[in-house]
Amino acid sequence: MLTVFYYKVYIMARRKRTSPVLQKAVRRVAGMNSINPNLDLGNGLTIPAFSTLIEQMRTKENAYNSALSHLDKLYREMLDTERELADMAEHMLLGVATRYGKSSVEYGMAGGVPKNQRRKGLRGNSPNLSSEQPSIVASMNGIQNGSKATLIT
């Protein structure tokens, strides 16, 4: 028989990324702009090049965070569909049981365990072994080198 466990899954959204390097660079470019908006330190180290790289990083960070949000949405949708699928699978099996019976071959073919093939007894309880097995006690009285122990049952 199909057993479906329903449990509440709390999905936390993935943490969005904030770049401390980006924040530091924004503060730094603001300070350098106050020195000279056209500051050129040579070897391509200019305020416009620095600002362009800051904007590239900001764009990539925003794209990354948007992708995480989209991924979270897809994951929630997938879990909802999975729950719906589990429900339908259970209903399909119950439908086969209604039409053919729980002891039928068709029920077994659909994934259920036919009634006449189920194990008897309570689930989770094993038979009591202590009442079935005799206890064996060895007597060690009077044993000396070379002699054998006597078993008493």
Secondary structure, 3 states (H helix, E strand, C coil): CCCCCCCCCCCCCCCCCCCHHHHHHHHHHHHHHHHCCCCECCCCCEHHHHHHHHHHHHHHHHHHHHHHHHHHHHHHHHHHHHHHHHHHHHHHHHHHHHHHCCCCHHHHHCCCCCHHHCCCCCCCCCCCCCCCCCCCEEECCCCCCCCCCEEEC
